[in-house]
Amino acid sequence: MTPLPPLPPLREVIARHGLAAQKSLGQNFLLDLNLTGRIARSAGSLDDHDVLEVGPGPGGLTRALLEEGARRVVAIERDRRCIAALEEVAVAYPGRLEIVEGDALATDMKTLVKAPARIVANLPYNIATPLLVGWLQTEPWPPWYDSLTLMFQREVAERIVAQPGGKAYGRLAVLAQWRTVPRILFDIDRRAFTPPPAVTSSLVELVPRKTPLAEADPRLLERVVAAAFGQRRKMLRASLKSLGHDPLPLLEAAGIEPTRRAEELSVEAFCALARAFAASR
């Protein structure tokens, strides 16, 4: 079999296809193949996994995932301009790259890959948080993926791993830590991107727990957490009124003092509140 010619440099691909990053799509391209290789390796051995990538752009990380041995990569890209560039990568790795043109937020991703898949992505900043929340709310649990290796703005990464008592602790920390074990792997300087974003980015790994940290209905937990942090400066006896129930019996049933604030509660305490809310309905 005649070896395929090497892929051209990413900067050449971007110039040839007119792929200037668009702020409206949250695009910031990674062109350093050493860095994209490090990100791909951070997801562990990919030999026996399908990998889902959201927002591949010109395909820098896509190349790395394939080079690191991913059995199959499914790349979801909304920007039609990038499709031709990704098709060049597909030709270089026959049968291993599937390109899906569309909006990731409106795509049933679990139907595109064989479970357990791995999700690895330099997420577009403008949809990173809703994508993560959607993956965390997957039903049934354990989910169809066995790890998430995702790029976020550093501020968002800190919110994911935050512990009770700090300003960064909020809805995202509770939802992430309830069902996964998250950790920040490493930071990436803004200058590594084209164009450089205004902030540092961080690569975050989230590994699903076999069972959530504590029992709770995911929909009711989301409602309780949203209410508590919606007015985070207020005591829980006031902030939880937005649930439409008297907060005091809920707090008493959960063993939580009414004068406490949302940022003081552990994930387990929020789960206890969600169970009390469920029992009151």
Backbone as numpy.savetxt, mean C-alpha at the origin, in Angstrom:
# Nx Ny Nz CAx CAy CAz Cx Cy Cz
18.24 -20.99 -29.15 17.39 -19.79 -29.15 18.27 -18.54 -29.15
18.01 -17.63 -30.07 18.80 -16.41 -30.16 18.48 -15.49 -29.00
19.51 -15.03 -28.24 19.23 -14.15 -27.09 18.61 -12.84 -27.54
17.69 -12.34 -26.73 17.03 -11.08 -27.05 17.98 -9.92 -26.80
17.88 -8.85 -27.60 18.74 -7.69 -27.37 18.42 -7.06 -26.03
19.42 -6.44 -25.37 19.16 -5.81 -24.07 18.21 -4.64 -24.22
17.47 -4.38 -23.16 16.56 -3.24 -23.17 17.35 -1.93 -23.14
16.84 -0.90 -23.80 17.55 0.38 -23.81 17.47 1.06 -22.45
18.35 2.02 -22.17 18.29 2.77 -20.91 16.93 3.44 -20.74
16.50 3.56 -19.49 15.18 4.13 -19.22 15.06 5.56 -19.71
16.12 6.35 -19.56 16.05 7.74 -20.03 15.78 7.79 -21.53
16.37 6.86 -22.27 16.12 6.80 -23.71 14.67 6.42 -23.99
14.14 5.48 -23.23 12.74 5.05 -23.38 11.80 6.22 -23.11
12.07 6.95 -22.03 11.23 8.08 -21.66 11.25 9.15 -22.75
12.42 9.43 -23.28 12.54 10.45 -24.33 11.84 10.01 -25.61
12.03 8.75 -25.97 11.47 8.25 -27.23 9.94 8.21 -27.20
9.37 7.92 -26.02 7.91 7.82 -25.92 7.26 9.08 -25.35
8.06 10.12 -25.09 7.50 11.36 -24.55 6.85 11.18 -23.20
7.53 10.50 -22.27 6.93 10.14 -20.99 7.30 11.08 -19.86
7.15 12.37 -20.09 7.36 13.29 -18.98 6.34 12.98 -17.88
6.84 12.85 -16.64 5.96 12.50 -15.53 4.88 13.57 -15.33
3.66 13.12 -15.07 2.54 14.04 -14.88 2.16 14.12 -13.41
2.17 15.33 -12.88 1.83 15.54 -11.47 0.40 15.10 -11.18
-0.50 15.28 -12.14 -1.90 14.93 -11.93 -2.09 13.43 -11.70
-1.12 12.62 -12.15 -1.18 11.17 -11.97 -0.28 10.71 -10.83
0.31 11.66 -10.11 1.18 11.32 -8.99 2.44 10.60 -9.41
2.94 10.89 -10.62 4.07 10.14 -11.17 5.41 10.71 -10.74
6.29 9.84 -10.28 7.70 10.14 -10.03 8.46 8.88 -10.39
9.21 8.92 -11.50 9.83 7.71 -12.03 11.17 7.43 -11.35
11.43 6.14 -11.09 12.73 5.69 -10.58 13.52 5.14 -11.76
14.69 5.74 -12.03 15.48 5.34 -13.19 16.75 4.58 -12.81
17.12 4.58 -11.54 18.33 3.92 -11.08 18.06 2.42 -10.95
18.63 1.62 -11.86 18.34 0.19 -11.87 18.95 -0.53 -10.67
20.00 0.03 -10.08 20.52 -0.55 -8.83 19.48 -0.41 -7.71
18.83 0.73 -7.69 17.82 0.99 -6.67 16.56 0.16 -6.90
16.12 0.08 -8.14 14.93 -0.74 -8.41 15.22 -2.22 -8.12
16.45 -2.64 -8.36 16.84 -4.00 -8.02 16.79 -4.24 -6.52
17.23 -3.25 -5.74 17.18 -3.37 -4.29 15.74 -3.48 -3.80
14.85 -2.70 -4.41 13.43 -2.76 -4.02 12.86 -4.15 -4.34
13.16 -4.65 -5.53 12.65 -5.97 -5.92 13.16 -7.05 -4.99
14.43 -6.98 -4.62 15.00 -8.00 -3.71 14.40 -7.91 -2.32
13.94 -6.72 -1.94 13.34 -6.54 -0.62 12.04 -7.33 -0.47
11.45 -7.71 -1.59 10.19 -8.48 -1.55 10.44 -9.97 -1.36
11.72 -10.36 -1.22 12.04 -11.77 -1.03 12.10 -12.53 -2.34
12.23 -13.83 -2.25 12.29 -14.67 -3.44 10.97 -14.59 -4.21
11.08 -14.31 -5.50 9.88 -14.13 -6.32 9.66 -15.30 -7.29
10.53 -16.29 -7.23 10.51 -17.37 -8.23 9.16 -18.06 -8.34
8.49 -18.25 -7.21 7.25 -19.02 -7.20 6.02 -18.13 -7.02
6.14 -16.86 -7.36 5.05 -15.93 -7.11 4.69 -15.12 -8.35
3.38 -14.86 -8.46 2.93 -13.77 -9.31 3.15 -12.48 -8.53
3.53 -11.42 -9.23 3.75 -10.12 -8.59 2.82 -9.11 -9.23
2.11 -8.37 -8.39 1.25 -7.30 -8.86 1.98 -5.97 -8.66
2.06 -5.18 -9.72 2.68 -3.86 -9.65 1.67 -2.82 -10.10
1.54 -1.75 -9.31 0.63 -0.66 -9.67 1.47 0.57 -10.02
1.17 1.19 -11.15 1.88 2.39 -11.56 3.30 2.14 -12.02
3.50 1.21 -12.96 4.87 0.89 -13.39 5.55 1.99 -14.20
4.76 2.92 -14.77 5.37 3.98 -15.57 6.15 3.40 -16.73
7.40 3.83 -16.96 8.18 3.31 -18.09 8.74 1.92 -17.83
8.58 1.38 -16.62 8.95 -0.02 -16.40 10.26 -0.27 -15.69
10.79 0.71 -14.96 12.05 0.50 -14.25 11.96 -0.60 -13.21
10.98 -0.52 -12.31 10.80 -1.55 -11.29 10.30 -2.85 -11.93
9.52 -2.73 -12.98 9.03 -3.92 -13.69 10.20 -4.76 -14.19
11.18 -4.11 -14.79 12.37 -4.82 -15.25 13.05 -5.55 -14.10
13.18 -4.85 -12.96 13.87 -5.43 -11.82 13.13 -6.64 -11.28
11.82 -6.57 -11.21 11.03 -7.70 -10.71 11.21 -8.92 -11.61
11.23 -8.69 -12.90 11.42 -9.80 -13.84 12.85 -10.32 -13.76
13.80 -9.42 -13.66 15.21 -9.80 -13.56 15.48 -10.61 -12.29
14.76 -10.29 -11.22 14.93 -11.00 -9.95 14.15 -12.32 -9.91
13.51 -12.66 -11.02 12.95 -14.00 -11.14 11.47 -14.15 -10.92
10.71 -13.04 -10.87 9.27 -13.16 -10.68 8.68 -14.11 -11.73
7.87 -15.04 -11.28 7.26 -15.99 -12.20 6.44 -15.25 -13.26
5.71 -14.24 -12.80 4.84 -13.47 -13.68 4.57 -12.14 -13.01
4.62 -11.07 -13.78 4.32 -9.73 -13.27 3.06 -9.23 -13.97
2.11 -8.75 -13.18 0.93 -8.08 -13.73 1.06 -6.61 -13.37
1.20 -5.77 -14.37 1.43 -4.34 -14.18 0.18 -3.56 -14.57
-0.37 -2.81 -13.62 -1.58 -2.02 -13.87 -1.16 -0.57 -14.08
-1.42 -0.04 -15.25 -0.99 1.32 -15.60 -2.15 2.11 -16.18
-2.40 3.25 -15.61 -3.49 4.12 -16.06 -3.08 5.01 -17.23
-1.80 5.36 -17.30 -1.30 6.31 -18.29 -1.04 5.58 -19.62
-1.88 5.82 -20.59 -1.78 5.13 -21.87 -0.43 5.37 -22.55
0.20 6.51 -22.26 1.50 6.81 -22.89 2.56 5.77 -22.53
2.41 5.13 -21.37 3.43 4.19 -20.87 3.27 2.78 -21.45
2.15 2.50 -22.07 1.87 1.13 -22.50 2.89 0.64 -23.52
3.25 1.47 -24.49 4.21 1.05 -25.51 5.56 0.72 -24.89
5.99 1.52 -23.92 7.27 1.26 -23.25 7.21 -0.06 -22.49
6.09 -0.33 -21.84 5.94 -1.59 -21.11 5.87 -2.78 -22.06
5.30 -2.58 -23.23 5.24 -3.67 -24.21 6.63 -4.09 -24.66
7.57 -3.14 -24.67 8.96 -3.49 -25.00 9.54 -4.42 -23.93
9.18 -4.17 -22.68 9.64 -5.05 -21.59 9.01 -6.43 -21.74
7.74 -6.46 -22.12 7.05 -7.74 -22.28 7.71 -8.58 -23.37
8.16 -7.94 -24.43 8.85 -8.67 -25.51 10.17 -9.25 -25.02
10.86 -8.50 -24.16 12.15 -8.96 -23.64 12.02 -10.11 -22.65
10.82 -10.26 -22.05 10.56 -11.34 -21.08 9.30 -12.09 -21.53
9.40 -12.88 -22.58 8.20 -13.50 -23.18 7.36 -14.29 -22.18
6.06 -13.99 -22.18 5.11 -14.74 -21.37 5.13 -14.44 -19.89
5.92 -13.44 -19.46 6.05 -13.21 -18.01 5.51 -11.85 -17.57
5.13 -11.00 -18.50 4.59 -9.69 -18.14 3.23 -9.50 -18.78
2.23 -9.24 -17.95 0.89 -8.90 -18.43 0.63 -7.44 -18.09
0.26 -6.66 -19.08 0.01 -5.23 -18.89 -1.50 -5.01 -18.87
-1.97 -4.37 -17.82 -3.40 -4.06 -17.69 -3.54 -2.55 -17.70
-4.18 -2.02 -18.71 -4.40 -0.58 -18.79 -5.69 -0.25 -18.05
-5.59 0.58 -17.03 -6.79 0.94 -16.29 -6.47 1.56 -14.95
-7.52 1.91 -14.24 -7.43 2.55 -12.93 -7.35 1.46 -11.86
-6.26 1.42 -11.11 -6.07 0.39 -10.09 -7.17 0.43 -9.04
-7.68 1.62 -8.73 -8.71 1.74 -7.71 -10.03 1.10 -8.15
-10.19 0.92 -9.45 -11.42 0.34 -9.98 -11.20 -1.07 -10.54
-10.06 -1.67 -10.21 -9.70 -2.98 -10.75 -9.80 -4.06 -9.68
-10.41 -5.19 -10.02 -10.47 -6.33 -9.11 -9.14 -7.08 -9.24
-8.17 -6.67 -8.46 -6.79 -7.14 -8.66 -6.60 -8.61 -8.34
-7.34 -9.13 -7.39 -7.13 -10.54 -7.00 -7.45 -11.50 -8.12
-8.25 -11.07 -9.10 -8.60 -11.95 -10.22 -7.49 -12.01 -11.27
-6.49 -11.15 -11.14 -5.44 -11.05 -12.15 -4.23 -11.91 -11.85
-4.12 -12.39 -10.61 -2.91 -13.11 -10.19 -3.30 -14.42 -9.50
-2.32 -15.31 -9.44 -2.50 -16.57 -8.72 -2.05 -16.39 -7.29
-2.92 -16.71 -6.33 -2.59 -16.54 -4.92 -1.68 -17.69 -4.45
-0.81 -17.41 -3.46 -0.58 -16.09 -2.85 0.38 -15.26 -3.70
-0.05 -14.07 -4.04 0.76 -13.17 -4.85 1.54 -12.23 -3.94
2.44 -11.48 -4.52 3.13 -10.41 -3.81 2.87 -9.10 -4.54
2.63 -8.06 -3.77 2.39 -6.74 -4.33 3.63 -5.89 -4.09
4.22 -5.41 -5.16 5.43 -4.60 -5.08 5.24 -3.40 -5.99
5.38 -2.19 -5.44 5.06 -1.03 -6.27 5.66 0.26 -5.72
6.09 1.11 -6.64 6.37 2.51 -6.37 5.05 3.22 -6.63
4.21 3.29 -5.60 2.82 3.73 -5.79 2.73 5.20 -6.19
1.85 5.52 -7.14 1.56 6.93 -7.39 1.09 7.59 -6.10
1.69 8.71 -5.74 1.42 9.32 -4.44 -0.05 9.64 -4.22
-0.75 10.00 -5.29 -2.12 10.47 -5.11 -3.13 9.35 -4.85
-2.73 8.09 -5.01 -3.66 6.99 -4.73 -3.06 5.98 -3.76
-1.89 6.28 -3.19 -1.19 5.31 -2.36 -2.00 4.90 -1.14
-2.54 5.88 -0.41 -3.27 5.56 0.82 -4.58 4.81 0.54
-5.43 5.26 -0.40 -6.65 4.48 -0.66 -6.37 3.07 -1.17
-5.28 2.89 -1.93 -4.93 1.55 -2.36 -4.59 0.67 -1.16
-3.75 1.20 -0.27 -3.37 0.43 0.91 -4.58 0.07 1.75
-5.46 1.03 2.01 -6.64 0.76 2.82 -7.50 -0.33 2.16
-7.62 -0.28 0.85 -8.38 -1.31 0.15 -7.77 -2.69 0.33
-6.45 -2.79 0.25 -5.79 -4.08 0.46 -5.95 -4.56 1.90
-5.93 -3.63 2.84 -6.08 -4.00 4.25 -7.51 -4.46 4.57
-8.47 -4.04 3.78 -9.87 -4.40 4.01 -10.31 -5.62 3.19
-9.34 -6.29 2.58 -9.64 -7.48 1.78 -10.39 -8.53 2.59
-11.39 -9.11 1.98 -12.11 -10.24 2.58 -12.13 -11.39 1.57
-12.03 -12.64 2.00 -11.79 -13.06 3.38 -10.33 -12.84 3.77
-10.04 -13.03 5.05 -8.68 -12.91 5.57 -8.26 -14.26 6.14
-7.02 -14.74 5.90 -5.88 -14.11 5.24 -6.17 -13.79 3.77
-5.46 -12.80 3.23 -5.77 -12.29 1.90 -5.12 -13.11 0.79
-5.33 -12.64 -0.44 -4.80 -13.32 -1.62 -3.33 -12.97 -1.89
-2.77 -12.10 -1.07 -1.34 -11.74 -1.19 -0.63 -12.13 0.09
0.67 -12.43 0.01 1.39 -12.78 1.22 2.40 -11.72 1.65
2.50 -10.65 0.90 3.30 -9.50 1.36 3.00 -8.29 0.49
3.19 -7.13 1.09 3.11 -5.84 0.40 4.46 -5.16 0.57
5.09 -4.76 -0.52 6.34 -4.01 -0.47 6.11 -2.74 -1.28
5.90 -1.63 -0.58 5.32 -0.45 -1.21 6.10 0.82 -0.88
6.16 1.71 -1.86 6.81 3.00 -1.67 5.76 4.05 -1.30
6.06 4.80 -0.23 5.20 5.88 0.22 6.05 7.12 0.50
5.40 8.26 0.57 6.05 9.42 1.15 6.42 9.06 2.59
7.56 9.58 3.06 8.05 9.23 4.40 6.99 9.51 5.47
6.26 10.60 5.32 5.25 10.97 6.31 4.16 9.91 6.39
3.77 9.34 5.25 2.76 8.29 5.23 3.32 7.01 5.84
4.57 6.68 5.51 5.22 5.50 6.07 5.25 5.57 7.59
5.57 6.75 8.12 5.61 6.92 9.58 4.24 6.74 10.20
3.19 7.16 9.49 1.84 6.97 10.00 1.46 5.50 10.03
1.95 4.71 9.09 1.62 3.29 9.03 2.19 2.54 10.23
3.41 2.89 10.64 4.09 2.14 11.71 3.99 2.83 13.07
3.29 3.96 13.15 3.24 4.75 14.38 2.62 3.97 15.54
3.11 4.28 16.74 2.60 3.66 17.96 1.70 4.65 18.71
0.82 4.17 19.58 -0.06 5.06 20.33 0.73 6.12 21.11
0.14 7.31 21.19 0.73 8.38 21.97 1.39 9.47 21.16
1.61 9.24 19.87 2.26 10.24 19.03 1.31 10.86 18.02
1.74 11.98 17.43 0.90 12.69 16.47 0.68 11.89 15.19
1.64 11.01 14.85 1.52 10.24 13.61 0.53 9.09 13.75
0.21 8.71 14.98 -0.69 7.57 15.21 -2.12 7.96 14.87
-2.75 7.14 14.02 -4.11 7.46 13.61 -4.76 6.28 12.91
-5.74 6.60 12.08 -6.54 5.57 11.40 -5.66 4.60 10.62
-4.68 5.11 9.89 -3.86 4.24 9.04 -3.05 3.26 9.88
-2.51 3.71 11.00 -1.75 2.82 11.88 -2.62 1.70 12.43
-3.82 2.05 12.88 -4.72 1.04 13.45 -5.09 0.00 12.41
-5.51 0.44 11.23 -5.93 -0.50 10.20 -4.77 -1.37 9.74
-3.59 -0.77 9.57 -2.43 -1.53 9.10 -1.96 -2.54 10.14
-1.86 -2.10 11.38 -1.29 -2.97 12.41 -2.28 -4.01 12.92
-3.56 -3.78 12.71 -4.57 -4.76 13.09 -4.40 -6.06 12.30
-4.15 -5.92 11.01 -4.12 -7.11 10.15 -2.74 -7.45 9.60
-1.76 -6.58 9.74 -0.43 -6.85 9.21 0.64 -6.46 10.21
1.85 -6.88 9.93 3.03 -6.43 10.68 3.83 -5.53 9.73
3.75 -4.21 9.93 4.43 -3.30 9.01 5.79 -2.84 9.56
6.72 -2.58 8.66 8.00 -1.99 9.06 8.57 -1.20 7.89
9.28 -0.14 8.22 9.97 0.66 7.21 11.30 -0.02 6.91
11.55 -0.32 5.63 12.78 -1.00 5.24 13.93 -0.03 5.03
13.70 1.02 4.23 14.74 2.03 4.03 14.14 3.25 3.36
14.85 4.35 3.46 14.43 5.61 2.83 15.08 5.75 1.46
14.44 6.53 0.61 14.97 6.83 -0.71 14.97 8.34 -0.90
16.13 8.89 -1.17 16.28 10.33 -1.33 15.44 10.83 -2.50
14.87 11.98 -2.34 14.01 12.57 -3.38 14.73 12.71 -4.70
16.06 12.87 -4.67 16.83 13.08 -5.90 16.95 11.82 -6.74
16.50 10.68 -6.20 16.54 9.43 -6.96 15.41 9.36 -7.99
14.44 10.26 -7.86 13.26 10.24 -8.73 13.36 11.29 -9.84
12.61 11.02 -10.90 12.46 12.00 -11.98 10.98 12.21 -12.22
10.46 13.45 -11.98 11.14 14.58 -11.33 11.24 14.32 -9.82
12.15 15.01 -9.13 12.26 14.80 -7.68 11.02 15.31 -6.97
10.40 14.49 -6.10 9.27 14.98 -5.31 9.77 15.94 -4.24
8.87 16.54 -3.52 9.25 17.52 -2.51 9.75 16.87 -1.23
9.53 15.56 -1.09 9.82 14.88 0.18 10.59 13.59 -0.05
11.17 13.09 1.04 11.81 11.78 1.04 10.74 10.69 0.97
11.09 9.57 0.34 10.18 8.42 0.27 10.73 7.28 1.11
9.86 6.34 1.45 10.27 5.18 2.24 9.64 3.93 1.66
10.41 2.84 1.70 9.88 1.54 1.29 9.37 0.84 2.54
8.12 0.40 2.47 7.46 -0.22 3.62 7.07 -1.65 3.28
7.34 -2.56 4.19 6.90 -3.95 4.06 5.74 -4.19 5.03
4.68 -4.80 4.53 3.55 -5.19 5.38 3.28 -6.67 5.14
3.43 -7.45 6.20 3.21 -8.90 6.12 1.90 -9.23 6.81
0.95 -9.83 6.10 -0.36 -10.14 6.72 -0.23 -11.09 7.91
-0.96 -10.78 8.97 -1.08 -11.71 10.09 -2.04 -12.84 9.67
-1.79 -14.04 10.18 -2.71 -15.14 9.88 -4.09 -14.85 10.44
-4.11 -14.28 11.63 -5.36 -13.80 12.22 -5.12 -12.38 12.71
-6.12 -11.51 12.63 -5.94 -10.13 13.09 -5.53 -10.07 14.56
-4.99 -8.94 14.93 -4.46 -8.74 16.29 -5.52 -8.97 17.36
-6.77 -8.66 17.05 -7.89 -8.89 17.96 -9.16 -9.00 17.13
-10.18 -9.59 17.71 -11.43 -9.82 16.99 -12.18 -8.50 16.78
-12.66 -8.29 15.56 -13.47 -7.11 15.25 -14.05 -7.26 13.85
-15.23 -6.70 13.66 -15.81 -6.60 12.32 -15.08 -5.48 11.59
-14.46 -5.76 10.44 -13.65 -4.73 9.78 -14.41 -3.46 9.44
-15.66 -3.59 9.05 -16.44 -2.39 8.70 -16.73 -1.55 9.93
-17.06 -2.21 11.04 -17.36 -1.47 12.25 -16.09 -0.89 12.87
-14.99 -1.62 12.77 -13.71 -1.08 13.26 -13.35 0.19 12.50
-13.55 0.15 11.19 -13.26 1.34 10.38 -14.12 2.51 10.82
-15.40 2.26 11.11 -16.29 3.35 11.53 -15.87 3.93 12.89
-15.53 3.05 13.81 -15.13 3.50 15.14 -13.84 4.31 15.06
-12.88 3.82 14.32 -11.58 4.50 14.19 -11.76 5.85 13.50
-12.57 5.88 12.43 -12.81 7.13 11.72 -13.47 8.16 12.63
-14.43 7.72 13.44 -15.10 8.64 14.36 -14.14 9.16 15.41
-13.34 8.27 15.98 -12.43 8.66 17.06 -11.38 9.65 16.59
-10.80 9.39 15.42 -9.75 10.27 14.92 -10.29 11.44 14.11
-11.60 11.42 13.80 -12.19 12.54 13.08 -12.16 13.82 13.91
-12.16 13.66 15.22 -12.04 14.79 16.14 -11.02 14.41 17.21
-9.78 14.22 16.79 -8.79 13.58 17.65 -8.42 14.41 18.88
-8.68 15.71 18.85 -8.37 16.53 20.02 -9.41 16.39 21.13
-10.56 15.86 20.76 -11.64 15.73 21.75 -11.52 14.41 22.51
-12.10 14.38 23.70 -12.19 13.13 24.45 -13.13 12.19 23.72
-12.95 10.90 23.95 -13.75 9.90 23.25 -15.23 10.03 23.55
-15.59 10.49 24.72 -17.00 10.66 25.06 -17.68 11.67 24.15
-16.87 12.54 23.53 -17.41 13.52 22.57 -17.20 13.06 21.13
-16.01 12.60 20.78 -15.71 12.26 19.39 -16.54 11.08 18.88
-16.90 10.16 19.77 -17.64 8.97 19.32 -19.13 9.22 19.14
-19.60 10.43 19.47 -21.02 10.74 19.26 -21.41 10.65 17.80
-20.44 10.81 16.90 -20.74 10.75 15.46 -21.15 9.35 15.02
-20.99 8.34 15.88 -21.44 6.99 15.55 -22.96 6.87 15.61
-23.62 7.86 16.23 -25.07 7.82 16.35 -25.54 7.04 17.56
-24.64 6.70 18.46 -24.98 6.00 19.70 -24.39 6.77 20.87
-24.96 6.57 22.03 -24.39 7.17 23.24 -23.03 6.52 23.48
-21.94 7.31 23.47 -20.60 6.72 23.60 -20.34 6.11 24.97
-20.98 6.60 26.02 -20.62 6.17 27.36 -20.83 4.67 27.59
-21.98 4.09 27.19 -22.12 2.63 27.35 -21.10 1.85 26.52
-20.76 2.35 25.33 -19.76 1.68 24.49 -18.41 1.67 25.19
-18.03 2.81 25.70 -16.74 2.92 26.37 -16.69 2.07 27.63
-17.79 2.05 28.36 -17.85 1.24 29.57 -17.72 -0.24 29.23
-18.44 -0.67 28.19 -18.39 -2.08 27.78 -16.99 -2.49 27.32
-16.26 -1.52 26.71 -14.91 -1.80 26.22 -13.85 -1.60 27.30
-14.26 -1.11 28.48 -13.31 -0.88 29.56 -12.38 0.28 29.31
-12.91 1.33 28.67 -12.10 2.49 28.30 -12.65 3.73 29.00
-11.79 4.51 29.60 -12.22 5.73 30.28 -12.72 6.75 29.27
-13.87 7.38 29.52 -14.46 8.33 28.57 -13.59 9.56 28.31
-12.67 9.86 29.23 -11.85 11.06 29.09 -10.60 10.83 28.24
-10.39 9.62 27.79 -9.21 9.35 26.96 -9.45 9.86 25.54
-8.33 10.05 24.81 -8.38 10.51 23.43 -7.95 9.39 22.49
-8.30 9.53 21.24 -8.07 8.46 20.26 -6.61 8.04 20.20
-5.70 8.99 20.20 -4.29 8.66 20.02 -3.70 7.88 21.19
-4.46 7.77 22.29 -3.98 7.03 23.46 -4.36 5.55 23.43
-5.25 5.16 22.52 -5.77 3.79 22.51 -4.91 2.87 21.66
-4.72 1.64 22.15 -4.04 0.61 21.38 -4.97 0.07 20.30
-4.40 -0.69 19.38 -5.22 -1.35 18.36 -6.23 -2.28 19.02
-5.79 -3.01 20.04 -6.69 -3.93 20.74 -7.86 -3.18 21.39
-7.60 -1.99 21.91 -8.67 -1.21 22.53 -9.69 -0.76 21.50
-9.22 -0.38 20.32 -10.17 -0.02 19.25 -11.01 -1.22 18.85
-10.40 -2.40 18.84 -11.16 -3.61 18.52 -12.23 -3.87 19.58
-11.89 -3.64 20.84 -12.87 -3.80 21.91 -14.03 -2.83 21.72
-13.73 -1.61 21.31 -14.78 -0.64 21.03 -15.65 -1.09 19.87
-15.02 -1.64 18.83 -15.79 -2.12 17.69 -16.72 -3.26 18.09
-16.26 -4.13 18.97 -17.12 -5.23 19.44 -18.28 -4.70 20.27
-17.99 -3.69 21.09 -19.08 -3.09 21.89 -20.09 -2.39 20.98
-19.59 -1.74 19.95 -20.48 -1.09 18.97 -21.35 -2.12 18.27
-20.75 -3.25 17.89 -21.51 -4.31 17.23 -22.61 -4.84 18.15
-22.30 -5.00 19.42 -23.28 -5.53 20.37 -24.41 -4.56 20.63
-24.18 -3.26 20.42 -25.19 -2.26 20.69 -26.16 -2.05 19.54
-25.84 -2.59 18.39 -26.64 -2.33 17.18 -27.88 -3.23 17.15
